[in-house]
Amino acid sequence: MSPLKAGDTAPQFSLPDQDGELVNLADFQGQRVLVYFYPKAMTPGCTVQACGLRDNMDDLKKAGVEVLGVSTDKPEKLSRFAEKELLNFTLLSDEDHQVAQQFGVWGEKSFMGKTYDGIHRISFLIGRDGKVEKVFDEFKTSNHHDIVMDYLKSCA
């Protein structure tokens, strides 16, 4: 498993959102998009990470950044997650983990002594040109939004 790097062209994808509507990365052409992969909706770490983005949405929008959260959860579960946490950005369902594989974030993980395949918690900032501008892979769920915002401020 080797995640995409800065400068790589982001794979074009199309996935159902929390309402079952298809969302294409191409819809955001000319905008910056934070595509963040997370293991599972409604779990503690993923909730902390999502709420951090939710609470910084105004600043992200000011920086011209749209947010797309991607997990292998079904749209129904994403819808419950978004409602429960009042999320103000799009969640996408990658049930067959094809998009996670294209981005290089699907692979072996170990948790509490078990090894299994799953999504690695990595975020990609896609630039206006459709290329990966920045990869965020060193963060805690609690400071993910801070690291993203610090980067955006540094290039403002």
Chimera marker file (.cmm) of the C-alpha trace (Angstrom):
<marker_set name="trace">
<marker id="1" x="0.000" y="0.000" z="0.000" r="1" g="1" b="0" radius="0.5"/>
<marker id="2" x="1.514" y="3.265" z="-1.093" r="1" g="1" b="0" radius="0.5"/>
<marker id="3" x="-0.673" y="6.373" z="-0.867" r="1" g="1" b="0" radius="0.5"/>
<marker id="4" x="-0.730" y="8.964" z="-3.623" r="1" g="1" b="0" radius="0.5"/>
<marker id="5" x="1.869" y="11.682" z="-3.228" r="1" g="1" b="0" radius="0.5"/>
<marker id="6" x="1.810" y="15.428" z="-3.779" r="1" g="1" b="0" radius="0.5"/>
<marker id="7" x="1.932" y="16.079" z="-7.510" r="1" g="1" b="0" radius="0.5"/>
<marker id="8" x="0.066" y="12.889" z="-8.447" r="1" g="1" b="0" radius="0.5"/>
<marker id="9" x="-3.127" y="13.323" z="-10.434" r="1" g="1" b="0" radius="0.5"/>
<marker id="10" x="-6.120" y="12.486" z="-8.237" r="1" g="1" b="0" radius="0.5"/>
<marker id="11" x="-8.177" y="9.554" z="-9.545" r="1" g="1" b="0" radius="0.5"/>
<marker id="12" x="-11.554" y="10.632" z="-10.904" r="1" g="1" b="0" radius="0.5"/>
<marker id="13" x="-14.287" y="8.936" z="-8.936" r="1" g="1" b="0" radius="0.5"/>
<marker id="14" x="-17.988" y="8.912" z="-8.475" r="1" g="1" b="0" radius="0.5"/>
<marker id="15" x="-19.579" y="7.669" z="-5.213" r="1" g="1" b="0" radius="0.5"/>
<marker id="16" x="-22.985" y="7.879" z="-3.526" r="1" g="1" b="0" radius="0.5"/>
<marker id="17" x="-23.261" y="10.425" z="-0.705" r="1" g="1" b="0" radius="0.5"/>
<marker id="18" x="-25.204" y="10.151" z="2.539" r="1" g="1" b="0" radius="0.5"/>
<marker id="19" x="-28.440" y="10.791" z="0.592" r="1" g="1" b="0" radius="0.5"/>
<marker id="20" x="-27.664" y="8.218" z="-2.079" r="1" g="1" b="0" radius="0.5"/>
<marker id="21" x="-26.894" y="10.922" z="-4.683" r="1" g="1" b="0" radius="0.5"/>
<marker id="22" x="-23.865" y="10.337" z="-6.891" r="1" g="1" b="0" radius="0.5"/>
<marker id="23" x="-21.034" y="12.793" z="-6.323" r="1" g="1" b="0" radius="0.5"/>
<marker id="24" x="-18.170" y="13.063" z="-8.821" r="1" g="1" b="0" radius="0.5"/>
<marker id="25" x="-14.789" y="14.525" z="-8.027" r="1" g="1" b="0" radius="0.5"/>
<marker id="26" x="-15.110" y="16.272" z="-11.426" r="1" g="1" b="0" radius="0.5"/>
<marker id="27" x="-18.028" y="18.320" z="-9.977" r="1" g="1" b="0" radius="0.5"/>
<marker id="28" x="-15.420" y="20.250" z="-7.973" r="1" g="1" b="0" radius="0.5"/>
<marker id="29" x="-13.107" y="21.110" z="-10.857" r="1" g="1" b="0" radius="0.5"/>
<marker id="30" x="-11.360" y="24.425" z="-10.245" r="1" g="1" b="0" radius="0.5"/>
<marker id="31" x="-11.853" y="24.117" z="-6.483" r="1" g="1" b="0" radius="0.5"/>
<marker id="32" x="-9.636" y="22.680" z="-3.786" r="1" g="1" b="0" radius="0.5"/>
<marker id="33" x="-11.079" y="19.569" z="-2.183" r="1" g="1" b="0" radius="0.5"/>
<marker id="34" x="-10.044" y="17.850" z="1.020" r="1" g="1" b="0" radius="0.5"/>
<marker id="35" x="-10.740" y="14.149" z="0.448" r="1" g="1" b="0" radius="0.5"/>
<marker id="36" x="-10.373" y="12.534" z="3.835" r="1" g="1" b="0" radius="0.5"/>
<marker id="37" x="-10.551" y="8.798" z="4.339" r="1" g="1" b="0" radius="0.5"/>
<marker id="38" x="-11.692" y="7.471" z="7.698" r="1" g="1" b="0" radius="0.5"/>
<marker id="39" x="-12.324" y="3.905" z="8.874" r="1" g="1" b="0" radius="0.5"/>
<marker id="40" x="-15.881" y="3.934" z="10.226" r="1" g="1" b="0" radius="0.5"/>
<marker id="41" x="-18.740" y="6.351" z="10.825" r="1" g="1" b="0" radius="0.5"/>
<marker id="42" x="-20.080" y="6.698" z="14.391" r="1" g="1" b="0" radius="0.5"/>
<marker id="43" x="-16.862" y="5.480" z="16.043" r="1" g="1" b="0" radius="0.5"/>
<marker id="44" x="-15.171" y="7.731" z="18.611" r="1" g="1" b="0" radius="0.5"/>
<marker id="45" x="-12.051" y="8.724" z="16.643" r="1" g="1" b="0" radius="0.5"/>
<marker id="46" x="-13.924" y="9.278" z="13.401" r="1" g="1" b="0" radius="0.5"/>
<marker id="47" x="-16.519" y="11.377" z="15.220" r="1" g="1" b="0" radius="0.5"/>
<marker id="48" x="-13.836" y="13.591" z="16.796" r="1" g="1" b="0" radius="0.5"/>
<marker id="49" x="-12.189" y="14.030" z="13.396" r="1" g="1" b="0" radius="0.5"/>
<marker id="50" x="-15.478" y="14.836" z="11.624" r="1" g="1" b="0" radius="0.5"/>
<marker id="51" x="-16.571" y="17.310" z="14.307" r="1" g="1" b="0" radius="0.5"/>
<marker id="52" x="-13.211" y="19.098" z="14.082" r="1" g="1" b="0" radius="0.5"/>
<marker id="53" x="-13.822" y="19.658" z="10.380" r="1" g="1" b="0" radius="0.5"/>
<marker id="54" x="-17.448" y="20.604" z="11.013" r="1" g="1" b="0" radius="0.5"/>
<marker id="55" x="-16.419" y="23.293" z="13.505" r="1" g="1" b="0" radius="0.5"/>
<marker id="56" x="-13.860" y="24.758" z="11.090" r="1" g="1" b="0" radius="0.5"/>
<marker id="57" x="-16.058" y="24.681" z="8.004" r="1" g="1" b="0" radius="0.5"/>
<marker id="58" x="-16.297" y="28.475" z="7.725" r="1" g="1" b="0" radius="0.5"/>
<marker id="59" x="-12.506" y="28.788" z="7.649" r="1" g="1" b="0" radius="0.5"/>
<marker id="60" x="-12.188" y="25.905" z="5.196" r="1" g="1" b="0" radius="0.5"/>
<marker id="61" x="-14.745" y="27.537" z="2.904" r="1" g="1" b="0" radius="0.5"/>
<marker id="62" x="-12.913" y="30.887" z="3.205" r="1" g="1" b="0" radius="0.5"/>
<marker id="63" x="-9.778" y="29.062" z="2.052" r="1" g="1" b="0" radius="0.5"/>
<marker id="64" x="-11.831" y="27.786" z="-0.902" r="1" g="1" b="0" radius="0.5"/>
<marker id="65" x="-11.806" y="24.167" z="0.257" r="1" g="1" b="0" radius="0.5"/>
<marker id="66" x="-14.674" y="21.679" z="-0.064" r="1" g="1" b="0" radius="0.5"/>
<marker id="67" x="-14.637" y="18.598" z="2.192" r="1" g="1" b="0" radius="0.5"/>
<marker id="68" x="-15.481" y="15.036" z="1.179" r="1" g="1" b="0" radius="0.5"/>
<marker id="69" x="-15.295" y="12.319" z="3.839" r="1" g="1" b="0" radius="0.5"/>
<marker id="70" x="-14.914" y="8.777" z="2.478" r="1" g="1" b="0" radius="0.5"/>
<marker id="71" x="-15.511" y="5.484" z="4.296" r="1" g="1" b="0" radius="0.5"/>
<marker id="72" x="-16.821" y="2.031" z="3.428" r="1" g="1" b="0" radius="0.5"/>
<marker id="73" x="-20.068" y="2.646" z="5.344" r="1" g="1" b="0" radius="0.5"/>
<marker id="74" x="-23.404" y="2.377" z="3.533" r="1" g="1" b="0" radius="0.5"/>
<marker id="75" x="-25.174" y="5.680" z="2.685" r="1" g="1" b="0" radius="0.5"/>
<marker id="76" x="-27.849" y="5.002" z="5.360" r="1" g="1" b="0" radius="0.5"/>
<marker id="77" x="-25.230" y="4.877" z="8.080" r="1" g="1" b="0" radius="0.5"/>
<marker id="78" x="-23.533" y="8.008" z="6.727" r="1" g="1" b="0" radius="0.5"/>
<marker id="79" x="-26.876" y="9.775" z="6.812" r="1" g="1" b="0" radius="0.5"/>
<marker id="80" x="-27.346" y="8.858" z="10.506" r="1" g="1" b="0" radius="0.5"/>
<marker id="81" x="-23.759" y="9.973" z="11.250" r="1" g="1" b="0" radius="0.5"/>
<marker id="82" x="-24.282" y="13.320" z="9.503" r="1" g="1" b="0" radius="0.5"/>
<marker id="83" x="-27.596" y="13.924" z="11.310" r="1" g="1" b="0" radius="0.5"/>
<marker id="84" x="-26.336" y="12.870" z="14.722" r="1" g="1" b="0" radius="0.5"/>
<marker id="85" x="-23.217" y="15.072" z="14.536" r="1" g="1" b="0" radius="0.5"/>
<marker id="86" x="-24.815" y="17.864" z="12.441" r="1" g="1" b="0" radius="0.5"/>
<marker id="87" x="-22.082" y="17.472" z="9.839" r="1" g="1" b="0" radius="0.5"/>
<marker id="88" x="-21.988" y="20.267" z="7.272" r="1" g="1" b="0" radius="0.5"/>
<marker id="89" x="-20.019" y="18.520" z="4.523" r="1" g="1" b="0" radius="0.5"/>
<marker id="90" x="-20.476" y="15.556" z="2.203" r="1" g="1" b="0" radius="0.5"/>
<marker id="91" x="-19.851" y="11.961" z="3.269" r="1" g="1" b="0" radius="0.5"/>
<marker id="92" x="-19.262" y="9.387" z="0.539" r="1" g="1" b="0" radius="0.5"/>
<marker id="93" x="-19.840" y="5.640" z="0.598" r="1" g="1" b="0" radius="0.5"/>
<marker id="94" x="-17.009" y="3.559" z="-0.883" r="1" g="1" b="0" radius="0.5"/>
<marker id="95" x="-18.471" y="0.162" z="0.014" r="1" g="1" b="0" radius="0.5"/>
<marker id="96" x="-16.273" y="-1.888" z="-2.318" r="1" g="1" b="0" radius="0.5"/>
<marker id="97" x="-13.234" y="0.250" z="-1.317" r="1" g="1" b="0" radius="0.5"/>
<marker id="98" x="-12.310" y="0.887" z="-4.952" r="1" g="1" b="0" radius="0.5"/>
<marker id="99" x="-11.642" y="4.590" z="-4.401" r="1" g="1" b="0" radius="0.5"/>
<marker id="100" x="-9.655" y="3.878" z="-1.234" r="1" g="1" b="0" radius="0.5"/>
<marker id="101" x="-7.515" y="1.513" z="-3.320" r="1" g="1" b="0" radius="0.5"/>
<marker id="102" x="-7.044" y="4.112" z="-6.083" r="1" g="1" b="0" radius="0.5"/>
<marker id="103" x="-5.786" y="6.590" z="-3.467" r="1" g="1" b="0" radius="0.5"/>
<marker id="104" x="-3.585" y="3.912" z="-1.893" r="1" g="1" b="0" radius="0.5"/>
<marker id="105" x="-5.208" y="4.007" z="1.543" r="1" g="1" b="0" radius="0.5"/>
<marker id="106" x="-6.737" y="0.513" z="1.600" r="1" g="1" b="0" radius="0.5"/>
<marker id="107" x="-4.522" y="-2.117" z="3.147" r="1" g="1" b="0" radius="0.5"/>
<marker id="108" x="-3.509" y="-4.207" z="6.082" r="1" g="1" b="0" radius="0.5"/>
<marker id="109" x="-4.166" y="-2.767" z="9.511" r="1" g="1" b="0" radius="0.5"/>
<marker id="110" x="-3.828" y="-4.162" z="12.969" r="1" g="1" b="0" radius="0.5"/>
<marker id="111" x="-6.011" y="-3.294" z="15.902" r="1" g="1" b="0" radius="0.5"/>
<marker id="112" x="-6.007" y="-4.943" z="19.314" r="1" g="1" b="0" radius="0.5"/>
<marker id="113" x="-3.977" y="-7.878" z="18.065" r="1" g="1" b="0" radius="0.5"/>
<marker id="114" x="-6.132" y="-8.552" z="14.991" r="1" g="1" b="0" radius="0.5"/>
<marker id="115" x="-4.918" y="-7.970" z="11.457" r="1" g="1" b="0" radius="0.5"/>
<marker id="116" x="-7.415" y="-7.081" z="8.754" r="1" g="1" b="0" radius="0.5"/>
<marker id="117" x="-7.811" y="-4.985" z="5.626" r="1" g="1" b="0" radius="0.5"/>
<marker id="118" x="-9.255" y="-1.538" z="6.080" r="1" g="1" b="0" radius="0.5"/>
<marker id="119" x="-9.019" y="2.160" z="5.358" r="1" g="1" b="0" radius="0.5"/>
<marker id="120" x="-5.981" y="4.012" z="6.614" r="1" g="1" b="0" radius="0.5"/>
<marker id="121" x="-6.762" y="7.437" z="8.027" r="1" g="1" b="0" radius="0.5"/>
<marker id="122" x="-5.110" y="9.666" z="5.431" r="1" g="1" b="0" radius="0.5"/>
<marker id="123" x="-6.343" y="12.934" z="3.898" r="1" g="1" b="0" radius="0.5"/>
<marker id="124" x="-5.560" y="14.419" z="0.510" r="1" g="1" b="0" radius="0.5"/>
<marker id="125" x="-5.888" y="18.050" z="-0.459" r="1" g="1" b="0" radius="0.5"/>
<marker id="126" x="-6.657" y="18.075" z="-4.172" r="1" g="1" b="0" radius="0.5"/>
<marker id="127" x="-5.631" y="21.316" z="-5.853" r="1" g="1" b="0" radius="0.5"/>
<marker id="128" x="-7.612" y="23.293" z="-8.426" r="1" g="1" b="0" radius="0.5"/>
<marker id="129" x="-5.630" y="21.523" z="-11.161" r="1" g="1" b="0" radius="0.5"/>
<marker id="130" x="-6.896" y="18.090" z="-10.061" r="1" g="1" b="0" radius="0.5"/>
<marker id="131" x="-3.511" y="17.070" z="-8.673" r="1" g="1" b="0" radius="0.5"/>
<marker id="132" x="-2.753" y="16.121" z="-5.077" r="1" g="1" b="0" radius="0.5"/>
<marker id="133" x="-1.478" y="19.304" z="-3.460" r="1" g="1" b="0" radius="0.5"/>
<marker id="134" x="-0.770" y="17.924" z="0.012" r="1" g="1" b="0" radius="0.5"/>
<marker id="135" x="-1.054" y="14.586" z="1.813" r="1" g="1" b="0" radius="0.5"/>
<marker id="136" x="-1.911" y="14.618" z="5.511" r="1" g="1" b="0" radius="0.5"/>
<marker id="137" x="-0.889" y="11.345" z="7.139" r="1" g="1" b="0" radius="0.5"/>
<marker id="138" x="0.658" y="12.442" z="10.434" r="1" g="1" b="0" radius="0.5"/>
<marker id="139" x="-2.106" y="13.564" z="12.759" r="1" g="1" b="0" radius="0.5"/>
<marker id="140" x="-4.373" y="12.544" z="15.595" r="1" g="1" b="0" radius="0.5"/>
<marker id="141" x="-8.122" y="12.583" z="15.100" r="1" g="1" b="0" radius="0.5"/>
<marker id="142" x="-8.290" y="15.483" z="17.556" r="1" g="1" b="0" radius="0.5"/>
<marker id="143" x="-5.834" y="17.742" z="15.680" r="1" g="1" b="0" radius="0.5"/>
<marker id="144" x="-6.526" y="16.766" z="12.045" r="1" g="1" b="0" radius="0.5"/>
<marker id="145" x="-8.422" y="20.018" z="11.382" r="1" g="1" b="0" radius="0.5"/>
<marker id="146" x="-5.638" y="22.096" z="12.991" r="1" g="1" b="0" radius="0.5"/>
<marker id="147" x="-2.992" y="20.514" z="10.774" r="1" g="1" b="0" radius="0.5"/>
<marker id="148" x="-5.127" y="21.097" z="7.668" r="1" g="1" b="0" radius="0.5"/>
<marker id="149" x="-5.849" y="24.706" z="8.675" r="1" g="1" b="0" radius="0.5"/>
<marker id="150" x="-2.167" y="25.393" z="9.488" r="1" g="1" b="0" radius="0.5"/>
<marker id="151" x="-1.221" y="24.184" z="6.029" r="1" g="1" b="0" radius="0.5"/>
<marker id="152" x="-3.919" y="26.300" z="4.347" r="1" g="1" b="0" radius="0.5"/>
<marker id="153" x="-2.797" y="29.383" z="6.300" r="1" g="1" b="0" radius="0.5"/>
<marker id="154" x="0.826" y="28.754" z="5.370" r="1" g="1" b="0" radius="0.5"/>
<marker id="155" x="0.028" y="28.955" z="1.653" r="1" g="1" b="0" radius="0.5"/>
<marker id="156" x="-2.555" y="31.741" z="1.853" r="1" g="1" b="0" radius="0.5"/>
<link id1="1" id2="2" r="1" g="1" b="0" radius="0.2"/>
<link id1="2" id2="3" r="1" g="1" b="0" radius="0.2"/>
<link id1="3" id2="4" r="1" g="1" b="0" radius="0.2"/>
<link id1="4" id2="5" r="1" g="1" b="0" radius="0.2"/>
<link id1="5" id2="6" r="1" g="1" b="0" radius="0.2"/>
<link id1="6" id2="7" r="1" g="1" b="0" radius="0.2"/>
<link id1="7" id2="8" r="1" g="1" b="0" radius="0.2"/>
<link id1="8" id2="9" r="1" g="1" b="0" radius="0.2"/>
<link id1="9" id2="10" r="1" g="1" b="0" radius="0.2"/>
<link id1="10" id2="11" r="1" g="1" b="0" radius="0.2"/>
<link id1="11" id2="12" r="1" g="1" b="0" radius="0.2"/>
<link id1="12" id2="13" r="1" g="1" b="0" radius="0.2"/>
<link id1="13" id2="14" r="1" g="1" b="0" radius="0.2"/>
<link id1="14" id2="15" r="1" g="1" b="0" radius="0.2"/>
<link id1="15" id2="16" r="1" g="1" b="0" radius="0.2"/>
<link id1="16" id2="17" r="1" g="1" b="0" radius="0.2"/>
<link id1="17" id2="18" r="1" g="1" b="0" radius="0.2"/>
<link id1="18" id2="19" r="1" g="1" b="0" radius="0.2"/>
<link id1="19" id2="20" r="1" g="1" b="0" radius="0.2"/>
<link id1="20" id2="21" r="1" g="1" b="0" radius="0.2"/>
<link id1="21" id2="22" r="1" g="1" b="0" radius="0.2"/>
<link id1="22" id2="23" r="1" g="1" b="0" radius="0.2"/>
<link id1="23" id2="24" r="1" g="1" b="0" radius="0.2"/>
<link id1="24" id2="25" r="1" g="1" b="0" radius="0.2"/>
<link id1="25" id2="26" r="1" g="1" b="0" radius="0.2"/>
<link id1="26" id2="27" r="1" g="1" b="0" radius="0.2"/>
<link id1="27" id2="28" r="1" g="1" b="0" radius="0.2"/>
<link id1="28" id2="29" r="1" g="1" b="0" radius="0.2"/>
<link id1="29" id2="30" r="1" g="1" b="0" radius="0.2"/>
<link id1="30" id2="31" r="1" g="1" b="0" radius="0.2"/>
<link id1="31" id2="32" r="1" g="1" b="0" radius="0.2"/>
<link id1="32" id2="33" r="1" g="1" b="0" radius="0.2"/>
<link id1="33" id2="34" r="1" g="1" b="0" radius="0.2"/>
<link id1="34" id2="35" r="1" g="1" b="0" radius="0.2"/>
<link id1="35" id2="36" r="1" g="1" b="0" radius="0.2"/>
<link id1="36" id2="37" r="1" g="1" b="0" radius="0.2"/>
<link id1="37" id2="38" r="1" g="1" b="0" radius="0.2"/>
<link id1="38" id2="39" r="1" g="1" b="0" radius="0.2"/>
<link id1="39" id2="40" r="1" g="1" b="0" radius="0.2"/>
<link id1="40" id2="41" r="1" g="1" b="0" radius="0.2"/>
<link id1="41" id2="42" r="1" g="1" b="0" radius="0.2"/>
<link id1="42" id2="43" r="1" g="1" b="0" radius="0.2"/>
<link id1="43" id2="44" r="1" g="1" b="0" radius="0.2"/>
<link id1="44" id2="45" r="1" g="1" b="0" radius="0.2"/>
<link id1="45" id2="46" r="1" g="1" b="0" radius="0.2"/>
<link id1="46" id2="47" r="1" g="1" b="0" radius="0.2"/>
<link id1="47" id2="48" r="1" g="1" b="0" radius="0.2"/>
<link id1="48" id2="49" r="1" g="1" b="0" radius="0.2"/>
<link id1="49" id2="50" r="1" g="1" b="0" radius="0.2"/>
<link id1="50" id2="51" r="1" g="1" b="0" radius="0.2"/>
<link id1="51" id2="52" r="1" g="1" b="0" radius="0.2"/>
<link id1="52" id2="53" r="1" g="1" b="0" radius="0.2"/>
<link id1="53" id2="54" r="1" g="1" b="0" radius="0.2"/>
<link id1="54" id2="55" r="1" g="1" b="0" radius="0.2"/>
<link id1="55" id2="56" r="1" g="1" b="0" radius="0.2"/>
<link id1="56" id2="57" r="1" g="1" b="0" radius="0.2"/>
<link id1="57" id2="58" r="1" g="1" b="0" radius="0.2"/>
<link id1="58" id2="59" r="1" g="1" b="0" radius="0.2"/>
<link id1="59" id2="60" r="1" g="1" b="0" radius="0.2"/>
<link id1="60" id2="61" r="1" g="1" b="0" radius="0.2"/>
<link id1="61" id2="62" r="1" g="1" b="0" radius="0.2"/>
<link id1="62" id2="63" r="1" g="1" b="0" radius="0.2"/>
<link id1="63" id2="64" r="1" g="1" b="0" radius="0.2"/>
<link id1="64" id2="65" r="1" g="1" b="0" radius="0.2"/>
<link id1="65" id2="66" r="1" g="1" b="0" radius="0.2"/>
<link id1="66" id2="67" r="1" g="1" b="0" radius="0.2"/>
<link id1="67" id2="68" r="1" g="1" b="0" radius="0.2"/>
<link id1="68" id2="69" r="1" g="1" b="0" radius="0.2"/>
<link id1="69" id2="70" r="1" g="1" b="0" radius="0.2"/>
<link id1="70" id2="71" r="1" g="1" b="0" radius="0.2"/>
<link id1="71" id2="72" r="1" g="1" b="0" radius="0.2"/>
<link id1="72" id2="73" r="1" g="1" b="0" radius="0.2"/>
<link id1="73" id2="74" r="1" g="1" b="0" radius="0.2"/>
<link id1="74" id2="75" r="1" g="1" b="0" radius="0.2"/>
<link id1="75" id2="76" r="1" g="1" b="0" radius="0.2"/>
<link id1="76" id2="77" r="1" g="1" b="0" radius="0.2"/>
<link id1="77" id2="78" r="1" g="1" b="0" radius="0.2"/>
<link id1="78" id2="79" r="1" g="1" b="0" radius="0.2"/>
<link id1="79" id2="80" r="1" g="1" b="0" radius="0.2"/>
<link id1="80" id2="81" r="1" g="1" b="0" radius="0.2"/>
<link id1="81" id2="82" r="1" g="1" b="0" radius="0.2"/>
<link id1="82" id2="83" r="1" g="1" b="0" radius="0.2"/>
<link id1="83" id2="84" r="1" g="1" b="0" radius="0.2"/>
<link id1="84" id2="85" r="1" g="1" b="0" radius="0.2"/>
<link id1="85" id2="86" r="1" g="1" b="0" radius="0.2"/>
<link id1="86" id2="87" r="1" g="1" b="0" radius="0.2"/>
<link id1="87" id2="88" r="1" g="1" b="0" radius="0.2"/>
<link id1="88" id2="89" r="1" g="1" b="0" radius="0.2"/>
<link id1="89" id2="90" r="1" g="1" b="0" radius="0.2"/>
<link id1="90" id2="91" r="1" g="1" b="0" radius="0.2"/>
<link id1="91" id2="92" r="1" g="1" b="0" radius="0.2"/>
<link id1="92" id2="93" r="1" g="1" b="0" radius="0.2"/>
<link id1="93" id2="94" r="1" g="1" b="0" radius="0.2"/>
<link id1="94" id2="95" r="1" g="1" b="0" radius="0.2"/>
<link id1="95" id2="96" r="1" g="1" b="0" radius="0.2"/>
<link id1="96" id2="97" r="1" g="1" b="0" radius="0.2"/>
<link id1="97" id2="98" r="1" g="1" b="0" radius="0.2"/>
<link id1="98" id2="99" r="1" g="1" b="0" radius="0.2"/>
<link id1="99" id2="100" r="1" g="1" b="0" radius="0.2"/>
<link id1="100" id2="101" r="1" g="1" b="0" radius="0.2"/>
<link id1="101" id2="102" r="1" g="1" b="0" radius="0.2"/>
<link id1="102" id2="103" r="1" g="1" b="0" radius="0.2"/>
<link id1="103" id2="104" r="1" g="1" b="0" radius="0.2"/>
<link id1="104" id2="105" r="1" g="1" b="0" radius="0.2"/>
<link id1="105" id2="106" r="1" g="1" b="0" radius="0.2"/>
<link id1="106" id2="107" r="1" g="1" b="0" radius="0.2"/>
<link id1="107" id2="108" r="1" g="1" b="0" radius="0.2"/>
<link id1="108" id2="109" r="1" g="1" b="0" radius="0.2"/>
<link id1="109" id2="110" r="1" g="1" b="0" radius="0.2"/>
<link id1="110" id2="111" r="1" g="1" b="0" radius="0.2"/>
<link id1="111" id2="112" r="1" g="1" b="0" radius="0.2"/>
<link id1="112" id2="113" r="1" g="1" b="0" radius="0.2"/>
<link id1="113" id2="114" r="1" g="1" b="0" radius="0.2"/>
<link id1="114" id2="115" r="1" g="1" b="0" radius="0.2"/>
<link id1="115" id2="116" r="1" g="1" b="0" radius="0.2"/>
<link id1="116" id2="117" r="1" g="1" b="0" radius="0.2"/>
<link id1="117" id2="118" r="1" g="1" b="0" radius="0.2"/>
<link id1="118" id2="119" r="1" g="1" b="0" radius="0.2"/>
<link id1="119" id2="120" r="1" g="1" b="0" radius="0.2"/>
<link id1="120" id2="121" r="1" g="1" b="0" radius="0.2"/>
<link id1="121" id2="122" r="1" g="1" b="0" radius="0.2"/>
<link id1="122" id2="123" r="1" g="1" b="0" radius="0.2"/>
<link id1="123" id2="124" r="1" g="1" b="0" radius="0.2"/>
<link id1="124" id2="125" r="1" g="1" b="0" radius="0.2"/>
<link id1="125" id2="126" r="1" g="1" b="0" radius="0.2"/>
<link id1="126" id2="127" r="1" g="1" b="0" radius="0.2"/>
<link id1="127" id2="128" r="1" g="1" b="0" radius="0.2"/>
<link id1="128" id2="129" r="1" g="1" b="0" radius="0.2"/>
<link id1="129" id2="130" r="1" g="1" b="0" radius="0.2"/>
<link id1="130" id2="131" r="1" g="1" b="0" radius="0.2"/>
<link id1="131" id2="132" r="1" g="1" b="0" radius="0.2"/>
<link id1="132" id2="133" r="1" g="1" b="0" radius="0.2"/>
<link id1="133" id2="134" r="1" g="1" b="0" radius="0.2"/>
<link id1="134" id2="135" r="1" g="1" b="0" radius="0.2"/>
<link id1="135" id2="136" r="1" g="1" b="0" radius="0.2"/>
<link id1="136" id2="137" r="1" g="1" b="0" radius="0.2"/>
<link id1="137" id2="138" r="1" g="1" b="0" radius="0.2"/>
<link id1="138" id2="139" r="1" g="1" b="0" radius="0.2"/>
<link id1="139" id2="140" r="1" g="1" b="0" radius="0.2"/>
<link id1="140" id2="141" r="1" g="1" b="0" radius="0.2"/>
<link id1="141" id2="142" r="1" g="1" b="0" radius="0.2"/>
<link id1="142" id2="143" r="1" g="1" b="0" radius="0.2"/>
<link id1="143" id2="144" r="1" g="1" b="0" radius="0.2"/>
<link id1="144" id2="145" r="1" g="1" b="0" radius="0.2"/>
<link id1="145" id2="146" r="1" g="1" b="0" radius="0.2"/>
<link id1="146" id2="147" r="1" g="1" b="0" radius="0.2"/>
<link id1="147" id2="148" r="1" g="1" b="0" radius="0.2"/>
<link id1="148" id2="149" r="1" g="1" b="0" radius="0.2"/>
<link id1="149" id2="150" r="1" g="1" b="0" radius="0.2"/>
<link id1="150" id2="151" r="1" g="1" b="0" radius="0.2"/>
<link id1="151" id2="152" r="1" g="1" b="0" radius="0.2"/>
<link id1="152" id2="153" r="1" g="1" b="0" radius="0.2"/>
<link id1="153" id2="154" r="1" g="1" b="0" radius="0.2"/>
<link id1="154" id2="155" r="1" g="1" b="0" radius="0.2"/>
<link id1="155" id2="156" r="1" g="1" b="0" radius="0.2"/>
</marker_set>
